[in-house]
Amino acid sequence: MSWKDTLAAIAPTIATAMGGPLAGAATKFLANKLIGDENASVESIEAAVVGASPEMLINLKQMDTEFKLNMKKLDVDIFEIEAKDKGDARENHNHSNMPAILSVSLTTFIVGIVCALFYTEPPQGAREVLFMLLGVVIKEWSNSMHYWYGTTRSSSEKTKLLK
């Protein structure tokens, strides 16, 4: 589990803000609270989260609540900003052929690798890398299929019909 996963599990508001347009504010807040220096590097924050004691993790949860209250005072909804950011990205690329091209390419790549595994013996040193690569590509293929058959594509089509 990465330090970002740990942060997301314990302090979801701060983690969400760090991955969006308010990354600077969230990083400064976390650096100030965790390390005592708002100009501390992300690597310092990572080290503090990874090496955190149970008491520090409880403090991190309290920091998340404090950050959320500070954002509320400023009338900033971090989760709404993130949703709008993703919505804008989908809207800007709504008429692109690239999702279809990537989906077909990934499907072809997977079929090619699976066929190659049935008909050839991969070199001994490359087997692990090949299986790791296949796992990554299958995961991305799954995401592309979710686009076509999941809620993202149906939402996109519904939006087109409403316009």
N, C-alpha and C positions, 0 to 999 in steps of 0.2 A: 504494500500500500504506500503510495507516495505521500509526501507532506501535504500536497494540495488536497488529496482525498481525506486526509486526517482533518485538515482545516475545514473542508466542506461538511464533514460529519459533525464537527463540534461547533463551528461558527459559520453557518451557512450564509448569513447576510454578508459578512466580510468576504467570504470566499467568492460569492456571486459578484460583489462589487469589484474584487480584484481581477475578475475575468471580463469586465466590461468597461464602459466609458469612465467610471469613477475609480479606476485602478489606482491612480495617483493618490487620491484621498484615502482610500482604504489601506494602501501600503504605508503611507505616512502615519495613519492612525495606529496600525498594528505595530509598526516599528517603534513608535513612541511608547506604546503601552507594554510591549514585550521586552524591548531592549533599552528603552529610555532615551533613544535618539531617533527623531523622526526622519533623519537622513540616512539611516542604516540601510545597507544593501538588502536585496531580496535573499541573497545567500545567507545573510545573518538571520533573517526571519525564518528561513527554511531550517537552519541549524537549531534555532530556538524551539520551533514546533516539533522537529524530529526528536530532540532531546528533552522534551517537556515531561515534567513529573506529573503525577495525577493532580496535585494541587494547582499546577500551572494550567492544566487542561480545564479545570473548573474555572480558573481566572479567565481563560480564553473564552469560555462560554459566557461569562459575565461581560467581557469586552464586546462580544457580539451583540448582546442586549444593549449595551451603552451606545455602540455604533448605530444600531437600529434606531434608538431613541434620538440620537443626534441628527440622523437623516430625516426622521419624522418631524423634528422641529424645523428643519429646512424645507419641509414638504416635498421630500424626495423619496419616491418608491423605487428602490433598487430593482426589484423583481419586475416591475412594470417597464422600467427603462430597458432591461435585458430583453423582455418580450418584444418591445417595440423595435429594438435593434435587430433582432432576428427577423421580425416581420418585414422590416424595411429591406433587409438583404433578400428575402424571398421575393418581395415585390419587384425589386430592381432586376432580378434575374428570371422573372416569370416566363419570359418568352424565349429563353435560351434553349438551344438544342443540346447543350453540354451535358445535362443529366442523362439524357438518352444515350449519348455517345459514351459516357463513362460507364453506364450500366451494361451496354453491349460489350464494351472493351473488357470490363471486369469478368463478365460471364464467359467470354471467349478465353481469357487468361486462365480462369479456373478450370474450364474444360480441358485446355491444353496441358496444364500441370497434372491433372488427374489422369489423363490419357498417358502422359509421359511416365507417370509412376507405375502404370500397369504394364507398359511395354518396354521400359528400360530400367536398369538398376542405377540409381544415382551414385556418384562417387562417395566413398565412405566419409570423407571430410565435409561433404556438402549436404548430407542428409538432414542434419538438424536445422541448418539455415533454410533449406528448402521447405521443411515442414513449418518452420516459424513464418516464413514468407507466405505460405499457403494459408495459414491461420489468419494473418493480417488481411490478406486479400479477401478471404471469405467473410471476415467481419465487415469490410467495406462494401462487399457485394450485398451483404445483408442490409446495410444502411441504404444502399441504392434501391433495393427492392422495397424497403419501407417507404421510400419516396413515391414509388409507382403504385404500391398497393395499400399504403398506410394512410394516416390522416393528413400528412403533408400534401400529397397529391390530390386527395379529394377536397381538401380545403382550397387548394389552388384552383381546381376546376370549378368549385362553387363560386369562388370570387370572380372568375371569368364570366360565369353565367349571370351573375348579379350586375355586371357592368354593362 
